[in-house]
C-alpha cells in the first residue's frame, strides 16, 4: 500500500471517543442541515446518530436496534429524523422519534442469498444501492440498482460486493465500487456504463470499500485492509489519509471540510470513528494542486 502514497500528500486520522464495542460501523452520512452525523453498525444491527458539534462526546451518541443488518443509511433531505435504511430485504423508511419502520421498496428476488450493502441518494432523489453475496462459495450475484419514481431498475451485475457510491459535483457521472474486483465503475446519471478503472494498491487483502467525491471531483476511497483512505484523480493516487486500525470502511465530509471515517473492528480492537481536521484535508488537497479552501 505505502508504495502508492505520494510523498508529501499524507495526513493522519485520530479516533474519536465514540461508542464502545462498535463492530462494523459503516455509511457515515451528514444530515442536510449539517447538524447530525448518522451511521450504521452492520454486524450489531444498529442505527446511530450524534450531533456533529458533539462528535468528541461519547454521551452524545444514540442508537436504535434494527431488525436485520443495515447496509447503509441516508437522511431525508426534507424531514428531520427520517432516514432511508437499506436492510437485507429492501429499502425502509425509519422514523427516529416514533421508531416506526416502513418498507418502501422490496429487494428483487435473487437465486442465491444476498443482502443490500451500500447505497446513497443522488441529487435528483434517486436511490442507488447494491447487493452483495452472503456466501463466499456462491457465484457473484450482487446487482447494482437505481430506485426512482416508484420503480427499481437493475443497472449492472453480477458482482460479489457492490460498495461505495458517489457523484461528480455536477451530478453528471456516478462512481460505484466493485470491492472484490478492486475497481471503481463509472456510469451516467441514469446508469449507463461509462467505463471502469482499477484502484491503486488493491489486491486480495486490500480492498476498496466506501467512497465519496469532493467538490474538486477527486475521489476518496476507503481501503479495507490497507489502513488508509486514498485520494484518487483520473485513477491515480494523489494523496492519502492514514487511519488507526487496518479496516477503514467508509467516510463522509464534515461541514467544516474535515473528514469522518468509520473503521471496523480488527485484531487490534473495536471499531471506531476517526476524524481528519479540515486543515489536514486542505493540506493533502493542496499538495495535489486541487483547491485547498471551500
N, C-alpha and C positions, 0 to 999 in steps of 0.2 A: 504493500500500500504506500509506504512512505516515498517510494521512487516517483510516484505521480504527483506528489505535493510540490507546488512551485516554491522555491526559496523566497523568503520574504513576504509570503502571502498566506500566513497562518495566524490563527487565533486559538484560544483555549476556552472551552466552556467550563462553567463551575456548577456543581449540583446545588439545587435548591433544598431547603429544609421542608420538603413537602411531605405527603403522606408516607407512612411506613408500610412496608410489605407489598409495594406495587410489584406486579409480576410481568405483565406485558402492556405497559402504557403505550398508547398509540393515538393518532389522529388529533393532535392539538389544534384547536380552532379558536379564533378570536371573534367575539360577537360583533355585530355590525356597528354598535356604538363604541367599540373599543374598550369596554369596561370589564369584560368577563372572558376568561380562558376556559374552554371546555376540552375535555379529553376522555378517552375510554381506557379501561384496563380489560383487554380482551379475555385473558385467562380467568380473571376474577369475576367476569361478567358484571362490571360496574361502569357507571357513567359518573364522571367527576366534573365539578366546576369550582372556580376560585376567582375572586376579584383580582384583576391584573395589578391593582395598586397594593395587593397583599400577597404577592407570589412567594415572598420570603417568610410568610407567617403560616406555620403548619396548622394552626387552629382555624384558619380561614377556608380550608379545603372541605368541600361537602361532596358526598357520594350518594348514589341511588343504585339499588340492586336491579338487574335486568334479567329477564327470562331467556338466557342464551348469550352467546359470545357476541359482543358488539364489534363489528369490524371498523366502523367509523361513526363520527357524529358531525352534524352540520347544523349550526344555529340558524334559526329562521331570521331572515333579514328584517322582518316587519313585526315580529311578535316576541317580546322579551320572555325568556323562559321556555320557549317552544323550540324543539330541535328535531331533526330527522336523524334516526339511528338505523344503521344497517345491521340487522340481526340475521342469523343464519338463513331464515326462510323468506326474508323480504325487507322492504323499507317501511319503517314505522315512524309515526309522529308521537313524540313524548312530551307531556306537559310536566315540567319540573314541580310546579306547585301542587297540582292535584295527583300526580303520579299516574295519570291516565296514559295508556299506551294503545295506539290505534294503528292497525295495518293499513298502509297507504297503497303499497304495490307488492304483490306476492312475487317471489322469485320463480321464474320459469323452471319446470322440471328438468333434471339432469340425469344422465344414465348412470353416473357414479356419484358417491357422496361429495358434495361441495358446500361451501358457505360463502356468504358475502364477505369480502375482505375490505379493501379501501374504497373510498368514494369521496366525491366533492361536488359542489354546486357551482355551475358556470354563471357568468354574469346574466345570461338570458333566463336563468331559473332552472335549466335542465340539470338533472342529477345524473352524473356519470358515476358508475360503480363497476367493480369487477369481482368475480368469484375466484375461489381457489380450491384445489383438491384438498380433501381431508385425509386421504390415504396415499402415502408415497408410492405404493405399488401400482396404483391405477394410472392409466394413460392420462396425459394432460386433458383437463375438462373445463378449465376456467374460461368464462366468457366475459367480455367487456360489453357493458350495456350503457345506453343513454335513455333516461326516462324523461319524457316531456309531453305535455298536453294529454295526459291520461294514457299514453302508450309507452311501452318499453321496447326499444329496438336493440337487437344484438348487433354489435359493430365489428367484433373481431374475436377469433377463437381458433384453436384451443391453446391455452397457456396454463401452466400448472399453478401460477400465482400472479394475478394482476395486483398492482400496488400503486404507489404514489401518483396522483393526478394533479396537473396544474395547467394554467393557461398563459399564453403570451399576453403582455399588457394590453394589447389592442383586442384581445379575445379571438383573434383570427386563427389561432393554432393551439391545439391541445397536446399535452405531453403526458404519456402514461407509461408506467414502469412495468416491464416484464422481469420480475425478480429473478427467477431461476434461469432465465435466458440471458441475464446480465446486460440488458439493454433497455433503452428508452424509445418508445414508438411515438410517432408524430401523426396527428390527424387534423382535419379541418374542424371548424367549429361544430359541424353537424356529423362528424365521424368518418369522413372519407380518409383512407390511409394516405399519408404523405411521405412515409419513409421511416427509417429507424437508425439508431447508432449505438455502438457498444459503450458501456460506462467504463472509463479508465480504471484499471485495478480490480475489476470484478472477476471472480473465479469461483471455484466450488465452495470456498469458505468465506468469501467476502462478497456480499450480495447487495445490490441497490434496493432500497426499501422506500420510505416516504420521500416526497418531493414537493418543492414549491418553486415558483418562478418569481423573481423580484422585478422591480419596476424598470430595470435596465434590460430585461429579457434574459438574464442569466438564470440558470437552474441551480438549485441546491439539492443534492441527493444524499440522503442518509445511508451510509454504507454499513449494513448489518455485518458484524464480524470484523470490521475494519477499524472500529473506534474513531470514526471520523465522519464529518459531513463534507462532501466535495462541492465546490462551486464550479459549474461547467458552463462553457460557452463554445458553441459550434462543435460540441462533442469533446472538447479538451478540458482538462482540469486546470483551472486558473486560480484556485485558492482552496483553502481547507480550514475546517474547524476541528480541533482535537476535542474528543468527548471522553469524560471519565467512563470507564467500562467499555466493553467491546461491541455492544449491540445498540447503537442509535437506531431508532425505528421510524421517526417522523419529526417534523419541525413546523414551526409557524413563525411569521414575522410579527413582532410586537408593535404597538402603535408608535413607540419612540424610535423604531428602526433596529432594535435588538432582535435576537432570535431566542425562542424557547425550543428545546429539543427533548423529546421523550426517548428514554433508553430502557431496554428490557433487562430483567434480572439475568445474571450470569454467575459464573463460579465465584466471582468476587463479592457478590451481594445482591440486594434487592434492586428492583428497577427504580427509576427516579426521573425527575425533570431537571434539566440543566439549562442555564441561560448564558448568552453571549451578549455583552454590552453593545449598545449602538455604536460607541466609539471603536470597538474592536471590529465590528462588522464593516464600518466605514473604512477602516484601515485595510482590510482584506480586499474590499472593492476597489479602493484607490490603487492598490498595488497592481491590479489587473487593468487599470485605466478606465474603469467604469465610474460613473458619478458617485461621489462619496457622501453627498448630502441629500436630504429628502426635500 
